Amino acid sequence: QTNSGATNTPSTPTTPAGSSPLTSGNNNQTNSGGTNTPSTTITPDAILTITPSNNDQTTNTKTAKEKIQELELANITPSSQMNNDSNFLTLGTTEETLNFLERKRTKQYSNYLGRDFNGQLIDIKNVREVLSSIANKTGTKPGIIYVHAYAEQLQLVLYMENSEPIVKIISDFKRKKLINAVRKLRAKITRGSLDSDEYLSPAQQLYDWLIAPISAELEAANIDTLLFSMDQGLRTLPVAVLHDGEQFLIEKYSISLIPSVSLMDIRYRSIQNTRVLAMGASEFMTQNSLPAVPAELETISQKLWQGSQFLNQEFTRNNLVTERKKYPYPIIHLATHAEFLTGQASNSYIQLWGLEQIKLDQIRELGWNDPPVELLVLSACRTAFGDRNAELGFAGFAVAAGVKSALASIWYVSDQGTLGLMTEFYSHLNNAKIKAEALRQAQLAMLRGEVVIVDGELRVSGARGAVVLPSALGKFGNQNFSHPYYWAGFSMIGSPW
């Protein structure tokens, strides 16, 4: 929410008196295609597609072997680059490719969190049944995308309900350029002017690398929900803001970040008409205050949803445990500082009242997996950029907490901006088919300039009334929240359902 000293906040434009808050400055970013920036386009010749039509799923056919030979001749993945993964491209089937990725991802999170998740490994053959079941229960069309980046090769694996896995191998690629583009995108969004759309150049470049090679397959299958299992360096990428030259990815798809299919709760349960346990702090001993938290808790637990709220001195570990024992709240909302830091999982934490903290490796002790918490929301967290362990903590947060889904942010957003997104999110949560769709609708409302501050009030989409902003936030002019700084950093982690 509030921006701590170490993080640069973009300069925030305000609406001149008498003008419409929906059209202030150049803030409405919808359909930004008019400012197309040239990017490195991947040519069709640089993409190799491995599908059941050219790769027998039961035997390593001559065609499949020829594909592997092509890769070797092209020097796409020499053994010197592959290290212990040197067998990756010599696997004979796409199912083996997926099983390899599942094992690799599971091992990474097991090592970081200090828990053995190997018993949860799922046979990739069962994933199709899972996707089919979810599609029937929710009316959505999900697709799983594995992204794996080597030094000189990018691999995209797409798994959908009614088809065998599709592997896209992009040879005209440098991992260093990919990571630099991710770094540039984040910097342009969080440190640039909110009147600028300079973020579009890296957003379009990243779209060309990560989405364009599989866009035809996604459209042909009418996919509307994307689950990304990302490689190191990409787990804090704000995927929602990737741009195809005409629109953002969030304008087409609901999105979630998963550690792997094996580490995701694949069951579906509706959370409509359930209760929320809302806790938070507005005052801190060593961190910046969060003056909008009282309004956030009140709005969520009393106006938009039914539940209980605990603020400041009442925001303790003991109350968290005791209240959940009294009633099995399926939604827990924590409005407080949280940090995914470098080093061990014990370095990352959720801040409670005073000096009390819950470390990432201690969250499981709260018993949120029995009965399972369907949704855990952290409305004011941030993640150290470029650090492997911090990324594992963020992307693996739902697994670490033992919850089905988690909503968290990559960077701190202003108090009023976070209040706007959370108000929109909970407004849609009771009607959306899945949680990720509720987040998508909230992000779209902000993108379209429907979430605004006018005359000291926060106004959201629809006829939901206004939220009077606390005086502690200070005085500021009319403002909208269409810039990606306000909405792109929030991610659904774990199950999108």
Order of alpha helices (4+ residues) and beta strands (2+ residues): beta-alpha-alpha-alpha-alpha-beta-beta-beta-alpha-alpha-alpha-beta-beta-beta-alpha-beta-alpha-beta-beta-beta-beta-alpha-alpha-beta-alpha-alpha-beta-beta-beta-beta-alpha-beta
